[in-house]
Amino acid sequence: MRLVNPDPAPVPLDDGARAAIAALAARQHGANTLLMQAITFVGGQVEDGLKLLPKGSRTQIENAARSALRHSYDLAGRSRQGSMARIANSERGHKALATLSGALGGIGGLPTALAELPIATTVIFRAVQSVAEIHGEDARSEETRLQCLQVFGAGGPGTGDDGIDTSFIGARLSLTGAALNKLLARIAPRFATVIGQKLAGQAVPVLGAAAGAGTNYAFMDYYTQIAQVHFGLRALARTHGEEVVLSAFHEELARLRRPALRV
């Protein structure tokens, strides 16, 4: 399945498009902020304990991740009107709601953290949806919502996956229940690996409130950064063609990752 709009002839990349691609590569390269690194480090220490839990507990986390993503996907198709919705749809509103949700979820340890997960995921999904809208997507369409789910499949710091799966940038995703379930089955384990760090930080009652607030804020920042890259590349690909845009993007990423030569 190929790109978003195959009909018009692609426009060659100009200096402006190349600068935009370079900025998106830099955004992805820098998504792993110092705050996220710190949370990953602290959460990773506790997560080692979670790995020792019975298989049923690990399965519970993966099922919770799948359920939260499906819940968010369904809610994202509904209206976002009203004064509270307008506040919640602002960048500052998203971060404030995510932070508050994480704090409340960490008060009672792991049980309340699991109960809070659908709320946090929905707030982040709404933020990703807003980014899609900024880049010219119909935020409530099924295809855009499926692309939003792809953002959650980006992995995260500490997972060995530092960015988006560009094979889906221009794909026309099938709008069927079977396709959605298949997509959730692929993304949920990756998302569960990431939220394992969040749940690890929230596992200690009361103290987990501070960890929950911090991790939710960092996760919001991380996934909205990845969403900017995902939907920014899609917008460029609609004009310049998928292959040339992704080729330039990967070249720029490789340049950023190349160790600086010492003189």
RAFEN-V767281 format. One record per pair of residues at least 12 apart in sequence whose C-alpha atoms are under 10 Angstrom apart, sorted by the first residue. I is the first residue (numbers start at 1). J is the second residue. D is the distance in whole Angstrom. If there is no record, write none. Layout:
BEGIN
i: [I	I]
j: [J	J]
d: [D	D]
END
This chain:
BEGIN
i: [1	1	1	1	1	1	1	2	2	2	2	2	2	2	2	2	2	3	3	3	3	3	3	3	3	3	3	3	4	4	4	4	4	4	4	4	4	4	4	4	5	5	5	5	5	5	5	5	5	6	6	6	6	6	6	7	8	8	8	8	9	9	9	9	10	10	10	10	10	10	10	11	11	11	11	11	11	12	12	12	12	12	13	13	13	13	13	13	13	14	17	17	17	17	17	18	18	18	18	18	20	20	20	20	21	21	21	21	21	21	21	21	21	21	21	21	22	22	22	22	22	22	22	23	23	23	23	24	24	24	24	24	24	24	24	24	24	24	25	25	25	25	25	25	25	25	25	25	25	25	26	26	26	26	26	26	27	27	27	27	27	28	28	28	28	28	28	28	28	28	28	28	29	29	29	29	29	29	29	29	30	30	30	30	31	31	31	31	31	31	31	31	31	31	31	32	32	32	32	32	32	32	32	32	33	33	33	33	34	35	35	35	35	35	35	36	36	36	36	36	36	36	36	36	36	37	37	37	38	38	39	39	39	39	39	39	39	39	39	39	40	40	40	40	40	40	40	40	40	40	41	41	41	42	42	42	42	42	43	43	43	43	43	43	43	43	43	43	43	44	44	44	44	44	44	45	45	45	46	46	46	46	46	46	46	46	46	47	47	47	47	47	47	47	47	48	48	48	49	50	50	50	50	50	51	58	58	58	59	59	60	60	61	61	61	61	61	61	61	61	61	61	62	62	62	62	62	62	62	62	62	63	63	63	63	64	64	64	64	64	64	64	65	65	65	65	65	65	65	65	65	65	65	65	65	65	65	66	66	66	66	66	66	66	66	66	66	67	67	67	67	67	68	68	68	68	68	68	68	68	68	68	69	69	69	69	69	69	69	69	69	69	69	70	70	70	70	70	70	70	70	71	71	71	71	72	72	72	72	72	72	72	72	72	72	72	73	73	73	73	73	73	73	73	73	73	73	73	74	74	74	74	75	75	75	75	76	76	76	76	76	76	76	76	76	76	76	77	77	77	77	77	77	77	78	79	80	80	88	88	88	89	89	89	89	89	89	90	90	90	91	91	91	91	91	91	93	93	94	94	94	94	94	94	94	94	94	94	95	95	95	95	95	95	95	95	95	95	96	96	96	96	96	97	97	97	97	97	97	97	98	98	98	98	98	98	98	98	98	98	98	98	98	98	98	99	99	99	99	99	99	99	99	99	99	99	99	99	100	100	100	100	100	100	100	100	101	101	101	101	101	101	101	101	101	101	101	102	102	102	102	102	102	102	102	102	102	102	102	102	102	102	102	102	103	103	103	103	103	103	103	103	103	103	103	103	103	104	104	104	104	104	104	104	104	105	105	105	105	105	105	105	105	105	105	105	105	105	105	106	106	106	106	106	106	106	106	106	106	106	106	106	106	106	107	107	107	107	107	107	107	107	107	107	107	108	108	108	108	108	108	108	108	109	109	109	109	109	109	109	109	109	109	109	109	110	110	110	110	110	110	110	110	111	111	111	111	112	112	112	112	113	113	113	113	113	113	113	113	113	113	113	114	114	114	114	116	117	117	117	117	120	120	120	120	121	121	121	121	121	123	123	124	124	124	124	124	124	124	124	124	125	125	125	125	125	125	125	125	125	126	126	126	126	127	127	127	127	127	127	128	128	128	128	128	128	128	128	128	128	128	128	128	128	128	129	129	129	129	129	129	129	129	130	130	130	130	131	131	131	131	131	131	131	131	131	131	132	132	132	132	132	132	132	132	132	132	132	132	133	134	134	134	135	135	135	135	135	135	135	135	136	136	136	136	137	137	137	141	142	142	142	142	142	143	143	143	143	143	144	144	144	146	146	146	146	146	146	146	146	147	147	147	147	147	147	147	147	147	148	148	148	148	149	149	149	149	149	150	150	150	150	150	150	150	150	150	150	150	151	151	151	151	151	151	151	151	151	151	151	151	151	151	151	152	152	152	152	152	152	152	152	152	152	152	153	153	153	153	153	153	153	153	153	153	153	153	154	154	154	154	154	154	154	154	154	155	155	155	155	155	155	155	155	155	156	156	156	156	156	156	156	156	156	157	157	157	158	158	158	159	159	159	159	161	162	163	163	163	163	163	164	164	164	164	165	166	166	166	166	166	166	166	166	167	167	168	168	169	169	169	169	169	169	169	169	169	169	170	170	170	170	170	170	170	170	170	170	170	171	171	194	195	195	195	197	198	198	198	198	198	198	198	198	199	199	199	200	201	201	201	202	233	233	233	234]
j: [167	168	170	171	172	173	174	167	168	169	170	171	172	173	241	242	243	168	169	170	171	172	234	237	238	241	242	243	169	170	171	172	173	234	235	237	238	239	241	242	170	171	172	234	237	238	239	241	242	170	237	238	239	241	242	238	238	239	240	241	238	239	240	241	237	238	239	240	241	242	244	236	237	238	239	240	241	239	240	241	244	245	236	239	240	241	244	245	248	240	236	239	240	245	248	236	245	248	249	252	232	233	236	249	229	232	233	236	245	246	248	249	250	251	252	253	248	249	250	251	252	253	256	229	232	249	252	225	226	228	229	230	231	232	233	249	252	253	163	229	233	248	249	250	251	252	253	254	255	256	229	249	252	253	256	257	225	226	228	229	253	162	163	164	222	225	226	227	228	229	230	253	162	163	226	252	253	254	256	257	162	222	225	256	156	157	162	163	218	221	222	223	224	225	226	156	157	158	162	163	218	221	222	225	157	218	221	222	218	214	215	217	218	219	221	156	157	158	214	215	217	218	219	221	222	157	158	218	215	218	157	158	197	198	201	211	214	215	218	219	156	157	158	159	194	197	198	201	215	218	157	158	197	197	198	200	201	211	195	196	197	198	199	200	201	202	203	211	215	158	196	197	198	200	201	197	200	201	196	197	198	199	200	201	202	203	204	193	196	197	198	199	200	201	203	196	197	200	200	196	197	199	200	203	196	192	193	196	189	192	114	192	114	117	188	189	191	192	193	195	196	199	185	188	189	190	191	192	193	195	196	185	188	189	192	114	115	117	118	188	192	195	114	117	118	121	184	187	188	189	190	191	192	193	194	195	196	118	181	184	185	186	187	188	189	191	192	117	118	121	184	188	114	115	116	117	118	119	120	121	122	188	117	118	121	122	125	149	152	184	187	188	191	118	121	122	149	180	181	184	188	118	119	121	122	118	119	120	121	122	123	124	125	126	145	149	121	122	125	126	129	140	142	145	146	148	149	180	122	140	142	145	122	125	126	140	122	123	125	126	129	139	140	141	142	145	148	129	139	140	141	142	144	145	140	140	126	140	123	126	127	123	126	127	128	129	130	126	127	130	127	130	131	220	221	224	123	127	120	123	124	125	126	127	128	217	220	221	123	124	127	213	216	217	218	219	220	221	123	213	216	217	220	119	120	123	124	213	216	217	119	120	121	122	123	124	212	213	214	215	216	217	218	219	220	120	209	210	211	212	213	214	215	216	217	218	219	220	120	209	210	212	213	214	216	217	113	116	117	119	120	123	209	212	213	216	217	116	117	119	120	198	199	202	208	209	210	211	212	213	214	215	216	217	116	202	206	207	208	209	210	211	212	213	214	215	216	116	202	206	208	209	210	212	213	117	119	120	199	202	203	205	206	208	209	210	211	212	213	198	199	201	202	203	204	205	206	207	208	209	210	211	212	213	202	203	204	205	206	207	208	209	210	211	212	202	203	204	205	206	207	208	209	199	200	201	202	203	204	205	206	207	208	209	212	199	200	201	202	203	204	205	208	199	202	203	205	199	202	203	205	198	199	200	201	202	203	204	205	208	209	212	195	199	202	203	212	195	198	199	216	216	217	219	220	152	195	216	219	220	216	220	152	216	217	219	220	221	222	223	224	145	148	149	151	152	220	223	224	227	139	145	148	224	148	220	221	223	224	227	145	147	148	149	151	152	220	223	224	225	226	227	228	230	231	144	145	147	148	149	224	227	231	148	224	227	228	148	224	225	226	227	228	229	230	231	232	144	145	147	148	224	227	228	230	231	232	234	235	231	228	231	232	228	230	231	232	233	234	235	236	231	232	234	235	231	234	235	175	173	174	175	176	180	171	172	173	174	175	172	173	231	172	173	174	175	179	180	183	184	168	169	170	171	172	173	227	230	231	223	227	230	231	180	183	184	187	188	164	165	166	168	169	183	184	186	187	227	230	163	164	165	168	187	191	223	224	225	226	227	228	229	230	231	164	184	187	188	190	191	192	194	223	226	227	165	183	184	186	187	188	189	190	191	192	194	223	166	187	190	191	194	223	226	227	230	187	189	190	191	192	193	194	195	223	190	191	193	194	195	219	222	223	226	194	219	222	193	194	197	190	191	193	194	190	226	223	225	226	229	230	226	227	229	230	230	229	230	233	234	242	246	249	250	242	246	230	234	229	230	231	232	233	234	235	237	242	246	230	231	233	234	235	237	238	241	242	243	246	234	242	219	215	216	219	215	211	212	213	214	215	216	218	219	211	212	215	212	213	214	215	215	245	246	249	246]
d: [10	9	8	5	6	8	10	9	9	9	6	5	7	10	10	8	10	9	8	4	5	7	9	7	7	7	6	9	8	5	7	7	10	7	9	7	6	10	9	8	8	10	9	10	8	6	8	9	10	10	10	8	10	8	9	10	9	8	9	9	10	8	8	8	8	8	6	4	5	9	9	10	10	9	6	5	7	9	6	8	8	10	9	9	6	9	8	8	9	9	7	10	9	9	10	10	9	8	9	10	8	9	9	10	9	8	7	8	7	9	7	6	9	10	8	10	8	7	10	9	6	8	10	9	10	9	9	9	9	8	5	9	10	7	8	8	9	9	10	7	10	9	6	8	9	6	5	9	10	8	9	10	8	7	7	10	7	8	8	7	10	8	6	8	9	7	6	9	9	7	9	8	8	8	10	10	7	10	7	8	10	9	9	10	9	9	8	8	10	8	6	8	9	6	7	8	6	9	8	10	9	10	7	10	9	8	9	8	10	9	9	9	7	10	10	9	7	9	9	8	9	6	8	9	8	7	8	9	10	10	10	10	8	8	8	8	8	6	8	10	9	7	6	10	9	6	8	9	9	10	10	8	9	8	10	9	7	9	10	8	5	7	8	6	5	9	10	9	9	8	9	6	9	8	9	9	8	9	9	8	10	9	5	7	10	9	10	10	7	6	9	8	5	8	10	10	10	9	8	8	9	9	7	9	9	9	10	9	10	9	9	10	8	10	10	9	10	6	9	8	7	9	10	6	6	9	8	5	8	9	9	10	8	9	8	7	9	8	8	9	8	10	9	8	8	9	9	9	6	8	9	7	5	9	10	8	10	10	9	6	7	10	8	5	8	8	8	9	8	10	9	9	10	10	10	7	4	8	9	6	7	9	10	7	7	8	8	7	8	8	9	8	9	9	10	9	9	9	9	8	10	7	9	9	7	7	8	9	7	5	8	9	6	8	9	9	10	8	8	9	10	10	9	6	8	8	8	10	10	10	10	9	8	9	9	10	8	10	7	7	8	8	6	9	9	7	10	10	8	5	7	7	10	8	7	8	9	9	8	8	9	9	7	7	10	9	7	10	8	8	7	9	10	10	10	9	9	9	10	6	7	10	8	6	10	9	8	10	8	9	9	10	8	6	9	9	6	8	10	9	10	8	10	9	8	7	9	10	9	9	8	6	9	9	6	7	9	7	9	9	5	6	9	9	7	9	10	9	10	7	4	7	8	6	5	9	10	9	9	9	10	9	6	10	9	9	9	7	9	7	6	9	9	8	7	8	10	7	8	9	7	9	10	8	9	7	8	8	4	4	8	7	6	8	10	9	9	9	7	4	6	7	5	4	8	9	9	8	10	9	9	6	9	8	8	8	9	9	9	7	10	9	9	8	7	10	10	7	9	10	8	8	5	7	7	6	6	7	4	4	7	7	5	8	8	9	8	5	4	7	6	5	9	10	9	8	8	8	5	6	9	8	8	8	9	9	6	4	5	4	7	8	6	8	10	6	8	9	6	4	7	8	9	10	9	8	9	10	9	9	9	9	6	9	9	6	7	10	10	9	9	8	10	7	9	10	10	9	10	9	10	7	10	9	9	9	10	9	10	9	10	8	9	9	10	8	6	9	10	7	8	9	7	8	9	9	9	9	9	10	9	10	9	10	10	8	10	9	7	9	9	10	6	9	8	9	9	7	6	9	9	6	8	10	9	8	7	9	6	10	9	9	10	10	9	9	10	9	7	9	10	6	6	10	9	7	9	7	9	9	8	10	7	8	9	6	8	10	9	9	9	9	9	8	10	6	6	9	8	6	9	9	9	10	7	8	9	9	10	9	9	7	9	10	10	7	6	8	7	10	9	10	10	7	9	8	10	8	8	10	8	8	10	9	9	8	9	9	9	10	8	9	9	9	8	8	8	10	8	8	10	8	9	8	9	10	7	9	9	9	7	8	10	9	10	7	9	10	7	6	10	9	7	9	9	10	7	8	8	6	10	9	7	9	9	8	9	9	8	5	8	9	6	6	10	10	10	10	8	8	8	10	8	8	10	10	9	9	6	6	9	8	6	10	10	9	8	9	6	9	9	8	9	10	8	10	9	9	8	9	8	10	7	7	10	10	10	10	7	9	9	7	9	8	7	9	10	8	9	10	10	8	10	9	10	9	9	9	10	7	8	10	7	6	9	8	8	9	10	10	9	6	9	7	8	9	7	10	10	10	10	9	9	10	9	8	8	7	10	9	6	8	10	9	9	8	9	9	10	9	8	9	7	8	8	10]
END
